[in-house]
């Protein structure tokens, strides 16, 4: 254990020496290990948190942060992970009806016991926690975003006394806050979406012991993604084929970028715009994303995916394609938005049942290595030039976002 005196001396040395050490033009076909030595990454303690000006934590926030240090569960049943396994990160909010469906679908995935499921929670909700604690089909690690607005009932990043609300005029109301481009002030429940995704990405890639040395792909899914039984085997095939079939592709996907599409049913692979359902990329791509932290954090849209499509990906100056199969291996479901479906009175799933169309071929690995790649260059949806839907105009949110990007990258340059 490093003494407080030594840590204080280190912080003084690092006060003006934050360094992200990110490659500007990596080879996307290669799974690279991080360039910074793991010994250079400082795991945050109370002094570093103060230096980064992170919000003062509540008792619940600190308690959940301590849970993040617990080892994975189910080690007795799954003591060893398969070589070259692809970790799965499931990020969740507060839709227990949805989560129950996703967990049930994951339990039927071929090969799920070979890998580790990391579940990242946006705040703490008892029913969501209970569902995850009930998983027995693989190794499970839970993470709780300690700076989720849901954990701060009377201070930032929750609602602070004196905050402007709606379209309040600060000079008239004598309130604090910066309005977005449409004149609206922050809503903690809304900004939590972007904060959680960004905190999760930084923590999974650079802060978590299980993954901060991981150079391969990591698969990301959400609580409203129904996962097909062949999903894990297909994502393994796609990650192996990407360097050979599409070396310029940034990622692989389990489903088309059009959430309503079931695929083309061709006998070929498909390269297209990167989607947000079941996407996997490696550390090389993460370093490119992390290098655009300022663009991500300053774009006035509370949605992480629209921010990526409209601002971050276009800044790469090359097409951000993903490789996928011609049939989906995951599906978006449900009919409620992110902040609905939080109780039994909200019937967000018709008759309590999810009906996802799935043929027998979707239950088994169905991607062939001899297939060629069809490139879809014309894609709808958000792209460069979209100005954002707002909700992200407050300077405090933008600074917290930047601090998440700095958390695990405090480097002592004096030793170089």
C-alpha positions in Angstrom: 0.0 0.0 0.0 1.4 3.4 -1.0 1.6 5.8 1.9 -0.4 9.0 1.8 2.8 11.0 1.8 4.1 9.3 -1.3 0.8 9.7 -3.0 0.6 13.4 -2.2 4.1 13.9 -3.6 3.1 12.0 -6.8 0.0 14.2 -7.2 2.0 17.4 -6.9 4.4 16.1 -9.6 1.4 15.2 -11.9 -0.6 18.4 -11.3 0.1 19.7 -14.8 1.1 16.6 -16.6 -2.0 14.7 -17.8 -1.0 12.7 -20.8 -3.3 10.4 -22.7 -0.6 8.6 -24.8 -2.9 7.7 -27.6 -1.8 6.6 -31.1 -3.2 9.0 -33.8 -3.1 6.5 -36.7 -3.3 2.9 -35.5 -3.5 -0.1 -37.7 -7.1 -1.2 -37.3 -6.4 -4.8 -38.4 -4.1 -5.5 -35.5 -5.1 -6.1 -31.9 -2.6 -4.0 -30.0 -1.6 -4.0 -26.4 -1.7 -0.5 -24.7 1.5 1.5 -25.3 1.5 2.9 -21.8 2.9 0.5 -19.2 0.3 -0.6 -16.7 2.5 0.6 -13.9 2.1 4.2 -15.2 -1.7 4.2 -14.7 -2.6 5.6 -11.3 -5.8 4.1 -9.8 -7.7 6.9 -8.3 -7.7 7.6 -4.6 -9.3 10.5 -2.7 -6.5 13.0 -3.6 -6.6 12.3 -7.3 -10.4 12.6 -7.2 -9.9 16.0 -5.6 -7.3 17.0 -8.2 -9.7 16.1 -11.0 -12.5 18.0 -9.3 -14.8 15.0 -9.3 -18.0 15.6 -7.3 -18.0 14.9 -3.6 -19.5 11.4 -3.3 -22.5 10.4 -1.3 -22.5 7.4 1.1 -24.3 5.3 -1.5 -21.8 6.3 -4.2 -18.9 5.3 -2.1 -20.5 2.0 -1.1 -21.2 1.1 -4.7 -17.6 2.1 -5.7 -16.3 -0.4 -3.2 -18.5 -3.1 -4.8 -16.7 -2.4 -8.0 -13.6 -3.9 -6.4 -15.2 -7.3 -5.7 -14.0 -10.3 -7.7 -16.3 -11.9 -10.3 -19.0 -14.2 -9.1 -19.6 -17.8 -10.1 -15.8 -18.6 -10.0 -16.6 -22.0 -8.5 -18.6 -23.0 -11.5 -16.4 -21.2 -14.1 -12.9 -20.9 -12.7 -11.2 -20.5 -16.0 -12.0 -18.4 -19.1 -11.4 -19.8 -22.6 -8.2 -18.6 -24.3 -8.9 -15.6 -26.6 -12.4 -15.2 -25.1 -14.3 -12.1 -26.0 -15.6 -10.3 -22.9 -19.2 -9.1 -22.9 -20.2 -5.8 -21.4 -23.9 -5.3 -20.7 -24.8 -1.7 -19.8 -28.1 -1.2 -18.0 -30.3 1.6 -16.6 -33.6 0.9 -14.9 -35.9 -1.3 -17.1 -36.2 -4.6 -15.2 -38.7 -6.0 -17.6 -36.2 -5.6 -20.4 -33.2 -6.9 -18.4 -35.0 -10.1 -17.5 -35.5 -10.8 -21.2 -31.9 -10.0 -22.1 -30.6 -12.2 -19.3 -32.8 -15.1 -20.4 -31.6 -14.8 -23.9 -27.9 -14.7 -22.8 -28.5 -17.9 -20.8 -29.2 -19.7 -24.1 -26.1 -18.4 -26.0 -23.7 -21.1 -27.1 -20.3 -20.6 -25.5 -21.5 -18.0 -22.8 -19.8 -20.1 -20.1 -16.4 -19.5 -21.7 -16.4 -15.8 -21.1 -17.0 -13.2 -18.5 -20.1 -10.9 -18.4 -19.5 -7.4 -17.1 -22.6 -5.6 -16.1 -22.4 -1.8 -15.8 -25.2 -0.1 -13.9 -26.3 3.5 -14.3 -26.9 4.1 -10.6 -28.4 1.6 -8.2 -31.9 0.0 -8.6 -32.7 -2.9 -6.3 -34.6 -5.0 -8.9 -31.9 -4.5 -11.5 -29.3 -5.7 -9.0 -31.4 -8.7 -8.0 -31.7 -9.9 -11.6 -28.0 -9.7 -12.2 -27.2 -11.4 -8.8 -29.4 -14.3 -10.0 -27.2 -15.1 -13.0 -25.5 -18.6 -12.8 -24.5 -19.4 -16.4 -21.1 -17.6 -16.5 -18.6 -15.5 -14.7 -20.3 -12.2 -13.8 -18.7 -8.9 -12.6 -20.9 -5.9 -11.6 -19.9 -2.3 -12.0 -21.8 0.7 -10.7 -21.2 4.1 -12.1 -20.3 6.0 -8.9 -21.0 9.4 -10.3 -24.4 8.6 -11.8 -26.9 11.5 -11.3 -29.3 8.9 -9.8 -27.0 8.7 -6.7 -26.9 12.4 -6.0 -30.4 13.5 -4.8 -29.4 17.1 -3.8 -26.1 17.8 -5.5 -24.4 17.8 -8.9 -24.4 15.6 -11.0 -28.0 15.2 -9.6 -30.2 18.3 -9.0 -28.3 21.0 -7.1 -30.0 23.7 -5.0 -30.3 26.8 -7.2 -30.0 25.0 -10.5 -31.9 26.5 -13.5 -34.8 24.3 -14.7 -36.3 24.1 -18.1 -35.9 27.4 -20.0 -35.2 29.5 -16.8 -33.4 32.8 -17.5 -30.4 32.7 -15.1 -30.2 36.5 -14.8 -33.9 36.7 -13.8 -34.2 33.5 -11.7 -30.7 34.0 -10.2 -30.1 30.3 -10.9 -27.0 28.5 -12.1 -26.4 26.4 -15.2 -25.7 26.8 -19.0 -28.6 26.2 -21.4 -28.2 24.0 -24.4 -28.5 25.3 -28.0 -32.3 25.2 -27.7 -32.4 27.2 -24.5 -33.1 24.2 -22.2 -31.2 23.6 -19.0 -29.8 20.2 -18.0 -32.0 17.3 -16.8 -30.0 14.8 -14.6 -32.0 11.8 -15.8 -31.2 12.6 -19.4 -27.5 13.5 -19.1 -27.0 10.2 -17.2 -27.2 8.3 -20.5 -24.0 9.9 -21.9 -22.2 10.1 -18.6 -22.8 6.4 -18.0 -21.6 5.2 -21.4 -18.4 7.3 -21.3 -17.6 6.4 -17.7 -18.2 2.7 -18.5 -15.9 2.8 -21.6 -13.1 4.5 -19.8 -13.4 2.1 -16.8 -13.7 -1.1 -18.8 -10.7 -0.3 -21.1 -8.4 1.6 -18.8 -9.5 1.1 -15.1 -10.8 -2.4 -14.5 -8.1 -4.9 -13.6 -9.7 -7.7 -15.7 -9.7 -5.6 -18.9 -7.1 -2.8 -18.7 -4.5 -5.1 -20.2 -6.9 -6.7 -22.6 -5.9 -6.2 -26.3 -8.6 -8.1 -28.0 -12.2 -7.2 -28.8 -14.9 -6.5 -26.2 -18.6 -6.9 -27.1 -21.0 -4.2 -25.8 -24.8 -4.8 -25.5 -27.6 -3.0 -23.8 -30.6 -4.0 -21.8 -33.0 -3.9 -24.8 -30.9 -6.1 -27.0 -32.2 -9.7 -27.5 -29.2 -11.9 -28.0 -29.6 -14.9 -30.4 -28.1 -18.3 -29.4 -25.4 -18.0 -32.2 -24.3 -14.5 -31.2 -21.1 -15.4 -29.3 -19.9 -17.9 -31.9 -20.6 -15.5 -34.7 -18.8 -12.6 -33.0 -15.8 -14.9 -32.6 -15.8 -15.7 -36.3 -16.2 -12.0 -37.3 -13.3 -10.8 -35.1 -11.1 -13.4 -36.7 -12.2 -12.5 -40.2 -12.0 -8.7 -39.8 -8.2 -8.4 -40.3 -8.4 -10.7 -43.4 -11.7 -9.6 -45.0 -12.0 -5.9 -43.9 -8.7 -4.6 -42.5 -10.1 -1.0 -42.5 -13.2 -1.9 -40.5 -13.2 -0.4 -37.1 -15.6 -3.0 -35.5 -17.8 -6.0 -35.8 -21.6 -6.0 -35.2 -24.2 -8.5 -34.4 -27.0 -6.6 -36.3 -27.4 -4.1 -39.1 -27.1 -0.4 -38.3 -30.8 -0.1 -39.2 -32.4 -1.4 -36.0 -35.5 -2.5 -38.0 -33.5 -4.6 -40.5 -33.2 -8.4 -40.1 -30.4 -8.5 -42.6 -30.1 -9.1 -46.3 -29.9 -12.9 -46.2 -27.0 -12.8 -48.7 -24.2 -15.4 -48.9 -21.7 -12.7 -48.1 -20.3 -10.6 -45.3 -21.5 -7.0 -45.0 -19.4 -3.9 -44.3 -21.4 -0.8 -43.4 -21.8 2.1 -41.0 -21.1 1.1 -37.4 -24.3 0.3 -35.5 -25.2 0.4 -31.8 -26.6 -3.1 -31.4 -24.1 -5.7 -30.3 -20.9 -3.9 -31.3 -17.3 -5.1 -30.6 -14.0 -3.3 -31.1 -10.4 -3.6 -29.8 -8.1 -1.3 -27.8 -6.6 0.2 -30.9 -10.1 1.6 -31.8 -10.7 2.6 -28.2 -7.5 4.7 -28.3 -8.8 6.5 -31.3 -12.1 7.2 -29.6 -10.5 8.3 -26.4 -8.3 10.7 -28.3 -11.5 12.5 -29.3 -12.7 13.0 -25.8 -13.0 16.8 -26.2 -15.2 16.3 -29.3 -17.3 13.8 -27.5 -17.7 15.8 -24.3 -18.5 19.2 -26.0 -21.1 18.0 -28.5 -24.5 19.2 -27.5 -26.4 15.9 -27.5 -27.2 13.8 -24.5 -27.2 10.6 -26.6 -23.8 8.8 -26.7 -24.5 7.1 -30.1 -25.7 10.2 -31.9 -22.6 12.0 -30.6 -20.4 9.3 -32.0 -22.1 9.3 -35.4 -22.4 13.1 -35.7 -19.1 14.3 -34.3 -16.5 11.6 -33.3 -16.6 9.2 -36.2 -16.6 12.0 -38.9 -13.5 13.4 -37.1 -11.6 10.2 -38.1 -11.6 11.4 -41.7 -12.1 7.9 -43.0 -15.3 5.7 -43.3 -16.1 4.0 -40.0 -17.2 0.7 -41.2 -18.1 -2.4 -39.2 -18.2 -6.0 -40.4 -21.2 -8.2 -39.8 -23.1 -11.2 -41.2 -26.0 -11.1 -43.6 -28.4 -12.1 -40.8 -28.8 -10.5 -37.4 -27.6 -12.3 -34.3 -29.2 -9.7 -32.0 -32.4 -7.6 -32.1 -33.6 -4.4 -30.5 -36.9 -4.9 -28.8 -39.5 -3.2 -26.6 -41.6 -0.1 -27.1 -40.7 2.2 -24.2 -38.0 4.8 -23.9 -35.1 4.6 -21.6 -36.8 6.2 -18.6 -40.0 4.3 -19.0 -40.6 0.6 -18.2 -39.5 1.1 -14.6 -42.4 -0.5 -12.9 -45.1 -3.2 -13.2 -47.6 -0.5 -14.2 -45.6 0.3 -17.3 -46.2 -2.5 -19.7 -43.3 -1.9 -22.1 -43.4 -5.4 -23.5 -46.6 -6.6 -25.2 -48.5 -9.0 -22.9 -45.2 -9.4 -21.0 -43.7 -11.3 -23.9 -41.0 -10.5 -26.4 -41.7 -12.0 -29.8 -38.4 -11.8 -31.8 -38.6 -13.6 -35.1 -35.8 -16.2 -35.2 -35.3 -19.0 -37.7 -33.5 -22.3 -36.9 -30.5 -21.0 -38.8 -30.2 -18.2 -36.3 -29.7 -20.7 -33.5 -26.4 -22.0 -34.9 -23.2 -20.3 -36.1 -24.1 -19.2 -39.7 -21.2 -17.1 -41.0 -18.8 -18.7 -43.5 -15.2 -17.8 -43.8 -15.1 -18.2 -47.6 -17.7 -15.4 -48.1 -16.7 -12.2 -49.8 -17.6 -8.7 -48.4 -20.3 -6.5 -49.8 -19.8 -2.8 -48.8 -22.8 -0.7 -48.2 -21.6 2.9 -48.6 -25.1 4.5 -48.5 -26.5 4.6 -45.0 -29.2 6.6 -43.4 -29.3 7.9 -39.9 -27.1 10.5 -38.2 -23.9 11.8 -39.8 -21.6 14.7 -39.9 -23.4 18.0 -39.9 -26.1 17.0 -37.5 -26.1 19.6 -34.8 -27.4 17.4 -32.0 -30.6 17.2 -30.0 -29.3 19.3 -27.1 -29.6 18.4 -23.4 -25.8 18.7 -23.0 -25.1 22.4 -22.7 -24.1 22.7 -19.1 -20.3 23.3 -18.5 -20.4 21.1 -15.4 -21.5 18.1 -17.5 -18.8 18.7 -20.1 -16.1 19.0 -17.4 -17.3 15.8 -15.6 -17.2 14.0 -19.0 -13.6 15.2 -19.6 -12.6 14.1 -16.1 -13.9 10.6 -16.8 -11.5 10.6 -19.8 -8.6 11.6 -17.5 -9.3 9.3 -14.6 -6.9 6.5 -15.5 -4.4 8.5 -17.5 -2.5 10.5 -14.9 1.1 9.9 -16.0 4.3 11.1 -14.4 6.2 12.6 -17.3 9.1 13.6 -15.2 10.3 10.0 -15.4 10.4 9.9 -19.2 
